[in-house]
Amino acid sequence: MPADVGNQIVSLIYLMSATSGNVNRRHQGIRQLGIYSGGRLTPTVSPAATLSSLICEISDGTYQVKVQTTTAVSLTLAVATPYVVLRWTYAGASSDFMEVLTVATPSANDLVVGKAVFSGPTLTAFEYGGAIYPRSTPNTLDLFLKVEPTEDTEMKVRVRAGRVPTSTSLATISDQKSTSFVAPTANSRIDLLYVTSAGLIAIDSSGTEAASPSAPSYNGRAVLAEVTLASTSTNITADMIKDVRCFIASGDSGTKLPSYLATYNLGTQLIAKGSFNKADLGTIKNNSNLDITDNVITLLADRKYALTYAVSGQPTATSSQDPVLQAKWVCDSGDSSWDLETISLSSTECGEAIRQQSQISNTVYIIPDSDTEIELQIYTQNSIQKGQVDLVTVNIMALD
């Protein structure tokens, strides 16, 4: 017979009594805790509410069970006890049922259903995404590329195995230790642990040291965790690791991934006649980490960009000629070798007599050798008044 190496605890070993305690312990630390289905809260007559039937996996820290309810539960909420929680404690009795409680603060093993929202004393709604005590949803991908402390005292972390899409392929990551983190010289610093486009685990230590540090920009990379280091750090513990796995994008520090900047302005812009003027872009979306200052956009070096604009305009008064509407990208600084003003120029004539609204659009592709500042400029020609531009849209897409 094999020896008991490591003081083993074997669940339901041969001839072991299948008591409730032994059975309930079987999935402790194995099956994810949380509310798997149902369990939604609906206000009725304030401060009352109902909790719909649910299925959950719940634990008291030692034993663990699946619990399913088959009918709705009525609750009475209060401002002082806004959280609805599920609580279960194993006592080895036939009455070991799960409790549904309203509490001021959830306990360590409670499953959080939601938090009541009050307007004065009146219950108005429930929220499930609280920053402090969010709803207990099982994280079924919890071990997928999870970053954990190692078993040794060292400035490394362990990364569980998994797969993640990169800009060129699907990277298979083996279970491994990272390279060593380096403690800051003073204060604290946040480093990023991420997957490169080659499928390697890497560390970005470019964060600024500070008493309350901020993480460096993700730059489109598949960041697995933020690791907060102190100047005295000699070992990385669980409380230093912040799990940020999102897998929206992955790449190297050069941000070699698709990213987008979309802007538009629905307000009227009166562009002086006879000269080009910088357009008001009215930024609404910037997922590309591009800097936009005073309607000047900074493109990053060595990236391939598609620069698109669309401009709609019309005359503000009639005259003896059909005025011209033009637009173009202009390079303010950086790599001017692409001659943007020429390749991006578009123009049209507006029907003056019928106050016709006209549109122009253009897309150009460039790869700047250095960080480059560009702006969109618009020209209107009108012999009496300024031209009116009432719609400007811009979309910038990084293609690599």
C-alpha positions as CSV (number, residue, x, y, z in Angstrom):
1,M,0.0,0.0,0.0
2,P,1.2,3.5,-0.7
3,A,2.6,5.5,2.3
4,D,0.8,8.6,3.6
5,V,3.2,11.1,2.1
6,G,2.4,14.7,3.1
7,N,-0.2,13.9,5.8
8,Q,-3.0,13.5,3.2
9,I,-6.7,14.1,3.6
10,V,-8.6,12.0,1.0
11,S,-12.2,12.7,0.4
12,L,-14.4,9.7,0.9
13,I,-11.5,7.2,0.9
14,Y,-12.5,3.5,0.6
15,L,-14.7,2.4,3.6
16,M,-14.9,5.9,4.9
17,S,-18.3,6.8,6.3
18,A,-20.2,9.0,3.8
19,T,-21.4,11.3,6.5
20,S,-22.8,14.7,5.5
21,G,-19.6,16.4,6.8
22,N,-17.4,14.2,4.6
23,V,-19.6,14.8,1.6
24,N,-19.9,18.5,2.1
25,R,-16.2,18.9,2.5
26,R,-15.5,17.2,-0.8
27,H,-15.7,20.3,-3.0
28,Q,-14.3,22.9,-0.6
29,G,-11.8,25.0,-2.4
30,I,-12.5,23.2,-5.7
31,R,-15.9,24.3,-6.9
32,Q,-16.4,28.0,-7.3
33,L,-18.6,29.8,-4.8
34,G,-21.3,32.1,-5.9
35,I,-24.8,32.5,-7.3
36,Y,-25.0,30.5,-10.5
37,S,-28.5,31.4,-11.6
38,G,-31.6,33.3,-10.4
39,G,-31.4,35.3,-7.2
40,R,-32.7,38.6,-8.4
41,L,-34.3,41.2,-6.1
42,T,-37.5,43.1,-6.9
43,P,-38.9,45.9,-4.8
44,T,-42.5,45.5,-3.9
45,V,-44.2,47.8,-1.3
46,S,-41.3,49.7,0.3
47,P,-39.4,48.6,2.3
48,A,-40.3,45.1,1.2
49,A,-38.9,43.1,-1.7
50,T,-38.8,39.6,-3.1
51,L,-35.8,37.4,-3.9
52,S,-36.4,35.0,-6.9
53,S,-35.5,31.3,-6.7
54,L,-31.8,30.6,-7.2
55,I,-29.0,28.0,-7.4
56,C,-25.7,28.7,-5.5
57,E,-22.6,27.1,-4.2
58,I,-22.0,28.2,-0.6
59,S,-19.5,27.5,2.1
60,D,-18.9,28.2,5.8
61,G,-15.1,28.1,5.3
62,T,-14.8,24.4,6.1
63,Y,-17.6,22.7,4.4
64,Q,-19.3,23.5,1.1
65,V,-22.7,22.6,-0.5
66,K,-24.9,23.4,-3.4
67,V,-28.3,25.0,-2.4
68,Q,-31.3,25.5,-4.7
69,T,-34.4,27.4,-3.7
70,T,-37.7,26.7,-5.6
71,T,-39.9,29.6,-4.5
72,A,-39.5,33.4,-4.0
73,V,-38.5,34.7,-0.6
74,S,-40.1,37.9,0.9
75,L,-37.7,40.3,2.6
76,T,-38.0,43.6,4.6
77,L,-35.1,46.0,4.0
78,A,-33.8,49.0,6.0
79,V,-31.4,51.8,5.4
80,A,-29.2,50.5,8.2
81,T,-29.1,46.9,6.7
82,P,-29.1,47.4,2.9
83,Y,-27.2,44.2,1.9
84,V,-29.1,41.0,1.1
85,V,-26.8,38.0,1.7
86,L,-26.9,34.2,1.8
87,R,-25.3,32.5,4.8
88,W,-24.8,28.8,5.5
89,T,-23.2,27.0,8.5
90,Y,-22.6,23.3,8.8
91,A,-23.8,21.9,12.1
92,G,-24.3,18.3,11.1
93,A,-28.1,18.5,11.5
94,S,-31.1,18.0,9.3
95,S,-31.9,21.7,9.7
96,D,-28.6,22.9,8.1
97,F,-30.5,25.2,5.7
98,M,-29.2,28.4,4.1
99,E,-30.3,31.7,5.6
100,V,-31.4,34.7,3.6
101,L,-30.5,37.8,5.6
102,T,-30.4,41.6,5.4
103,V,-27.2,43.0,7.0
104,A,-25.2,46.2,7.4
105,T,-22.0,44.5,6.3
106,P,-21.5,41.1,4.7
107,S,-19.4,38.5,6.6
108,A,-16.4,36.7,5.2
109,N,-18.3,33.6,3.9
110,D,-21.6,35.3,2.9
111,L,-22.7,35.3,-0.7
112,V,-23.8,38.8,-1.6
113,V,-27.1,39.0,-3.6
114,G,-27.3,42.8,-3.9
115,K,-27.6,46.1,-2.1
116,A,-30.8,48.1,-1.6
117,V,-30.9,51.6,-2.9
118,F,-33.0,54.1,-0.8
119,S,-34.4,57.5,-1.4
120,G,-34.8,58.7,2.1
121,P,-36.7,55.9,3.8
122,T,-38.1,54.6,0.6
123,L,-36.7,51.5,-1.1
124,T,-36.3,52.3,-4.8
125,A,-34.0,49.7,-6.4
126,F,-31.2,47.3,-6.0
127,E,-27.6,47.4,-7.3
128,Y,-25.4,44.4,-8.0
129,G,-22.1,46.0,-8.9
130,G,-21.0,47.7,-5.7
131,A,-17.2,48.5,-5.5
132,I,-16.9,47.2,-1.9
133,Y,-19.3,44.2,-1.8
134,P,-20.4,43.3,-5.4
135,R,-22.7,40.4,-6.2
136,S,-21.1,37.0,-5.6
137,T,-20.8,35.7,-9.1
138,P,-18.7,32.6,-9.5
139,N,-15.5,33.3,-11.4
140,T,-15.4,30.1,-13.5
141,L,-12.2,31.3,-15.2
142,D,-10.5,32.1,-11.9
143,L,-7.4,29.9,-12.6
144,F,-7.0,30.9,-16.3
145,L,-3.7,32.8,-16.4
146,K,-4.1,33.7,-12.7
147,V,-1.2,35.5,-11.1
148,E,-0.3,34.2,-7.7
149,P,2.6,34.4,-5.2
150,T,5.2,31.7,-5.5
151,E,5.8,29.1,-2.7
152,D,9.3,30.7,-2.1
153,T,10.3,34.0,-0.6
154,E,11.3,35.9,-3.8
155,M,10.5,38.8,-6.0
156,K,8.7,36.7,-8.6
157,V,5.1,35.6,-9.2
158,R,3.6,32.4,-10.6
159,V,1.3,32.6,-13.7
160,R,-1.1,29.7,-14.2
161,A,-1.4,28.2,-17.7
162,G,-3.9,29.5,-20.3
163,R,-4.3,30.9,-23.8
164,V,-4.7,34.5,-25.0
165,P,-5.0,36.1,-28.5
166,T,-2.2,38.3,-29.5
167,S,-2.0,40.7,-32.5
168,T,-0.7,37.8,-34.7
169,S,-1.7,34.5,-33.2
170,L,-3.2,32.6,-30.3
171,A,-0.5,32.3,-27.6
172,T,-0.4,29.2,-25.3
173,I,1.1,30.1,-21.9
174,S,2.5,27.4,-19.8
175,D,2.4,27.4,-16.0
176,Q,5.5,29.4,-15.1
177,K,7.3,31.8,-12.8
178,S,7.9,35.4,-13.9
179,T,11.3,37.0,-14.0
180,S,12.2,39.0,-10.9
181,F,10.5,42.3,-10.0
182,V,12.8,45.1,-8.7
183,A,11.8,47.1,-5.7
184,P,11.6,50.9,-6.2
185,T,14.3,53.0,-4.7
186,A,11.8,55.0,-2.6
187,N,8.0,55.1,-1.9
188,S,6.0,52.6,-4.0
189,R,5.6,51.7,-7.6
190,I,3.0,49.7,-9.6
191,D,4.5,47.3,-12.2
192,L,2.5,45.5,-14.9
193,L,2.7,41.8,-15.6
194,Y,1.5,41.2,-19.2
195,V,1.6,38.8,-22.2
196,T,3.6,40.0,-25.2
197,S,2.6,39.5,-28.8
198,A,5.1,36.6,-28.9
199,G,3.3,34.9,-26.1
200,L,5.8,35.6,-23.4
201,I,5.3,36.8,-19.8
202,A,6.9,40.3,-19.3
203,I,7.1,43.0,-16.7
204,D,6.6,46.8,-17.3
205,S,8.4,48.7,-14.5
206,S,8.0,52.1,-16.1
207,G,5.5,53.3,-13.4
208,T,6.4,56.4,-11.4
209,E,7.5,55.9,-7.8
210,A,5.2,57.8,-5.4
211,A,3.5,57.5,-2.0
212,S,0.3,56.7,-3.9
213,P,1.4,55.4,-7.2
214,S,-0.6,55.0,-10.4
215,A,-0.2,52.1,-12.9
216,P,1.5,52.9,-16.2
217,S,-0.6,52.9,-19.3
218,Y,-1.6,49.4,-20.6
219,N,-1.0,50.6,-24.2
220,G,-3.4,47.9,-25.5
221,R,-1.5,45.0,-24.0
222,A,-2.9,41.9,-22.4
223,V,-2.2,42.9,-18.8
224,L,-2.7,40.1,-16.3
225,A,-2.0,41.9,-13.0
226,E,-0.8,45.1,-11.4
227,V,1.9,44.4,-8.8
228,T,2.4,47.1,-6.1
229,L,6.0,47.2,-4.8
230,A,7.4,49.0,-1.8
231,S,11.1,50.1,-1.5
232,T,11.4,47.5,1.3
233,S,9.8,44.6,-0.7
234,T,11.8,41.3,-0.7
235,N,8.8,39.0,-1.3
236,I,5.6,39.3,-3.3
237,T,2.5,38.4,-1.4
238,A,-1.1,38.0,-2.5
239,D,-2.1,41.5,-1.2
240,M,0.4,43.1,-3.6
241,I,-1.2,41.5,-6.7
242,K,-4.2,43.1,-8.3
243,D,-5.9,40.8,-10.9
244,V,-6.8,42.9,-14.0
245,R,-7.3,40.2,-16.6
246,C,-9.6,41.5,-19.4
247,F,-8.0,40.2,-22.6
248,I,-9.5,42.9,-24.8
249,A,-6.1,43.3,-26.6
250,S,-2.6,42.1,-26.4
251,G,0.7,43.3,-27.7
252,D,4.1,44.7,-26.9
253,S,5.0,48.1,-25.4
254,G,4.8,49.6,-28.9
255,T,1.0,49.0,-28.9
256,K,1.0,46.9,-32.1
257,L,-2.7,46.3,-31.9
258,P,-5.9,47.8,-33.4
259,S,-7.1,50.9,-31.4
260,Y,-9.5,53.6,-32.2
261,L,-10.2,57.2,-31.8
262,A,-13.6,58.5,-32.8
263,T,-14.7,62.1,-32.5
264,Y,-17.5,64.3,-33.8
265,N,-18.9,67.8,-33.3
266,L,-22.6,68.5,-33.9
267,G,-22.4,72.2,-33.0
268,T,-22.2,74.9,-35.7
269,Q,-18.7,76.1,-36.5
270,L,-18.3,79.3,-38.5
271,I,-15.1,79.0,-40.5
272,A,-13.6,82.2,-41.7
273,K,-13.7,82.6,-45.5
274,G,-10.7,82.3,-47.7
275,S,-8.4,80.5,-45.2
276,F,-7.9,77.1,-43.5
277,N,-8.9,76.9,-39.8
278,K,-8.5,74.2,-37.3
279,A,-11.7,72.2,-36.7
280,D,-13.3,71.6,-33.3
281,L,-13.4,67.8,-33.0
282,G,-15.5,67.5,-29.9
283,T,-13.9,64.3,-28.6
284,I,-16.4,61.6,-27.5
285,K,-14.4,58.4,-27.6
286,N,-10.8,57.6,-27.3
287,N,-9.8,54.0,-26.8
288,S,-6.4,54.3,-28.5
289,N,-4.5,56.1,-25.7
290,L,-3.8,59.0,-28.1
291,D,-3.2,62.4,-26.7
292,I,-5.7,65.1,-27.8
293,T,-4.9,68.6,-26.7
294,D,-6.7,71.7,-28.2
295,N,-8.0,69.5,-31.1
296,V,-4.4,68.5,-31.9
297,I,-3.9,64.7,-32.1
298,T,-0.6,63.0,-31.3
299,L,0.1,59.9,-33.4
300,L,2.6,57.4,-32.0
301,A,5.8,56.5,-33.9
302,D,6.0,53.3,-36.0
303,R,2.3,52.6,-36.1
304,K,0.2,52.3,-39.2
305,Y,-2.8,54.7,-39.0
306,A,-5.9,55.1,-41.1
307,L,-7.0,58.8,-40.8
308,T,-10.6,59.4,-41.8
309,Y,-12.6,62.6,-41.7
310,A,-16.1,63.7,-42.9
311,V,-17.2,67.3,-43.1
312,S,-20.6,68.7,-43.9
313,G,-21.2,72.4,-44.6
314,Q,-23.3,75.0,-46.3
315,P,-23.2,78.7,-47.1
316,T,-24.5,81.2,-44.6
317,A,-25.8,83.7,-47.2
318,T,-26.3,83.8,-51.0
319,S,-23.8,85.4,-53.3
320,S,-22.9,85.4,-56.9
321,Q,-20.8,82.2,-56.8
322,D,-21.0,78.7,-55.5
323,P,-18.5,78.6,-52.6
324,V,-15.9,75.9,-52.1
325,L,-15.7,73.7,-49.1
326,Q,-12.3,72.0,-48.4
327,A,-10.7,69.9,-45.6
328,K,-7.3,68.4,-45.0
329,W,-5.0,66.9,-42.4
330,V,-2.1,69.2,-41.4
331,C,1.1,68.0,-39.7
332,D,2.0,70.4,-36.9
333,S,5.2,68.6,-35.8
334,G,7.0,65.3,-36.2
335,D,7.2,63.3,-39.4
336,S,6.1,65.6,-42.2
337,S,7.4,63.4,-45.0
338,W,4.0,62.0,-45.8
339,D,2.8,65.4,-47.2
340,L,-0.5,65.1,-45.4
341,E,-1.8,68.4,-46.7
342,T,-1.7,67.1,-50.3
343,I,-2.8,63.5,-50.0
344,S,-5.7,64.3,-47.6
345,L,-7.1,67.3,-49.3
346,S,-10.8,67.0,-50.5
347,S,-13.1,69.7,-51.8
348,T,-16.6,70.3,-53.2
349,E,-18.7,73.2,-54.4
350,C,-21.8,74.2,-52.3
351,G,-25.0,75.2,-54.1
352,E,-25.2,78.8,-53.1
353,A,-28.5,79.7,-54.7
354,I,-30.4,76.8,-52.9
355,R,-28.3,76.9,-49.7
356,Q,-27.2,73.4,-50.5
357,Q,-25.5,71.3,-47.8
358,S,-22.5,69.5,-49.1
359,Q,-20.2,66.8,-47.7
360,I,-16.6,65.8,-48.2
361,S,-14.7,62.8,-46.8
362,N,-11.2,61.3,-47.1
363,T,-9.1,58.4,-45.7
364,V,-5.3,58.3,-45.8
365,Y,-2.8,55.8,-44.4
366,I,0.5,56.8,-42.8
367,I,3.2,55.2,-40.6
368,P,5.0,58.1,-38.9
369,D,8.7,57.6,-38.0
370,S,8.3,59.7,-34.9
371,D,5.5,60.9,-32.6
372,T,3.6,63.3,-34.9
373,E,1.0,66.0,-34.1
374,I,-1.8,66.5,-36.6
375,E,-4.9,68.6,-36.8
376,L,-7.9,68.7,-39.2
377,Q,-8.3,72.1,-41.0
378,I,-11.3,73.3,-42.9
379,Y,-11.7,76.0,-45.6
380,T,-14.8,77.8,-46.8
381,Q,-15.1,80.3,-49.6
382,N,-17.9,82.8,-49.5
383,S,-17.8,86.3,-50.9
384,I,-20.3,87.7,-48.3
385,Q,-20.1,85.8,-45.1
386,K,-18.4,83.0,-43.4
387,G,-19.2,79.4,-44.3
388,Q,-21.0,77.2,-41.8
389,V,-19.7,73.8,-40.9
390,D,-22.3,71.9,-38.9
391,L,-20.9,68.4,-38.7
392,V,-17.3,67.2,-38.3
393,T,-16.5,63.5,-37.7
394,V,-13.1,61.9,-37.3
395,N,-12.1,58.3,-37.0
396,I,-8.5,57.2,-36.5
397,M,-7.6,53.5,-36.5
398,A,-4.3,52.0,-35.7
399,L,-4.0,49.0,-38.0
400,D,-1.0,47.1,-36.6
